[in-house]
Amino acid sequence: MSDRHVTTDEAWVPDACNLPTAERPLRLAEFDRFFTTAVRGVDRLSARHLRLRVDGAARVEELARDLTARESSCCAFFTFDFSRPDPDSLFLDVRVPAAHVDVLDALAERAVFSGSQS
C-alpha cells in the first residue's frame, strides 16, 4: 500500500462545478470505483489531456459513458471522448481547458492511486 497522499476532500473541486455539495462525495466514490475496477492504465499526454486505458467490455463502456455524461452535466469544462482502436481496447480521453489543469491533475492522481490499490 502506498503512503502517497491523495486529495480526499473537495478542495480541488472548481467553482464551475454545479453538482450539489452533498452529492460530491458520492460522485467521487463512483470515480474511485471506476478507476479501481475498470481502468487498466493512465497516460498523461499533455497538461490538458489525460488518457485512460479502460477494460474493453461493453458493460464497462456503458458505465463509463453514463458516468462521464453525468460529470459533463455538472462540470461542463470537461471533454470526454471514447475510442476503440480494436474490439478489445477502449480509451477514455479526458481534456480540460488551461484554467482547469489542476482539476485534471487531481483526477489523474486519483486514477493512478486507485489503480495501484487494486
C-alpha positions in Angstrom: 0.0 0.0 0.0 1.3 3.5 -0.9 1.9 6.2 1.6 1.1 8.8 -1.0 -1.5 11.4 0.0 -4.4 11.7 -2.4 -6.8 14.6 -2.1 -9.9 13.2 -0.3 -11.6 16.5 0.4 -13.3 18.6 -2.2 -10.8 21.5 -2.2 -9.9 20.7 -5.8 -13.5 20.9 -7.0 -13.7 24.1 -9.0 -16.3 26.8 -8.6 -17.5 25.9 -12.1 -18.9 22.6 -10.8 -22.6 22.8 -10.2 -23.1 19.4 -8.6 -24.8 19.9 -5.2 -22.2 19.7 -2.5 -24.0 16.8 -0.7 -23.6 14.7 -3.9 -19.9 15.3 -4.5 -18.6 12.6 -2.2 -20.9 10.1 -3.9 -19.6 11.1 -7.3 -16.0 10.9 -6.1 -16.7 7.4 -4.8 -18.1 6.4 -8.2 -15.0 7.6 -9.9 -12.8 5.8 -7.4 -14.7 2.6 -8.0 -14.4 3.1 -11.8 -10.7 3.7 -11.5 -10.2 0.7 -9.3 -12.3 -1.8 -11.3 -12.1 -0.7 -14.9 -9.0 1.4 -15.6 -6.0 -0.5 -16.8 -3.6 2.3 -17.4 -3.2 6.1 -17.1 -1.2 8.2 -19.6 -0.8 11.9 -19.3 -0.4 13.0 -22.9 -0.2 16.8 -22.0 -1.0 19.1 -19.2 -4.6 19.3 -20.5 -5.1 15.8 -21.8 -5.3 12.5 -19.9 -5.9 9.1 -21.5 -7.3 6.2 -19.5 -6.9 2.7 -20.9 -10.2 1.0 -19.8 -11.4 -2.6 -19.7 -12.9 -3.1 -23.1 -16.1 -4.9 -22.0 -19.3 -3.5 -23.4 -20.8 -3.1 -19.9 -17.8 -1.2 -18.7 -18.1 1.2 -21.7 -21.7 1.7 -20.9 -20.9 2.5 -17.2 -18.1 4.9 -18.3 -20.3 6.7 -20.8 -23.0 7.1 -18.1 -20.5 8.4 -15.5 -18.8 10.8 -17.9 -22.2 12.1 -19.2 -23.3 12.9 -15.7 -19.9 14.5 -14.9 -20.2 16.7 -18.1 -23.6 17.9 -17.0 -22.2 19.4 -13.7 -18.6 20.3 -14.9 -19.1 21.4 -18.4 -15.4 22.2 -18.8 -14.5 18.5 -19.2 -14.4 16.9 -22.6 -14.7 13.1 -22.6 -14.0 11.1 -25.8 -14.1 7.4 -26.2 -12.2 5.4 -28.9 -11.8 1.7 -29.7 -8.6 1.0 -31.6 -9.6 -2.6 -31.7 -12.5 -4.7 -30.4 -10.8 -5.5 -27.1 -9.4 -2.0 -26.3 -11.1 1.1 -25.0 -9.6 4.5 -24.4 -11.2 7.4 -22.5 -9.6 10.7 -23.3 -10.2 13.5 -20.8 -9.4 17.1 -21.7 -9.8 20.4 -19.9 -9.1 24.0 -20.7 -5.9 25.5 -19.3 -7.9 27.1 -16.4 -8.8 23.7 -15.1 -5.5 21.8 -15.3 -5.5 21.5 -11.5 -8.7 19.5 -11.7 -7.2 17.2 -14.3 -4.1 16.8 -12.1 -6.3 15.7 -9.2 -8.3 13.3 -11.4 -5.1 11.8 -12.8 -3.7 11.4 -9.3 -6.8 9.6 -8.1 -6.8 7.3 -11.1 -3.2 6.3 -10.6 -3.6 5.9 -6.8 -6.8 3.9 -7.1 -5.3 1.7 -9.8 -2.3 0.9 -7.5 -4.7 -0.2 -4.7 -6.3 -3.0 -6.7 
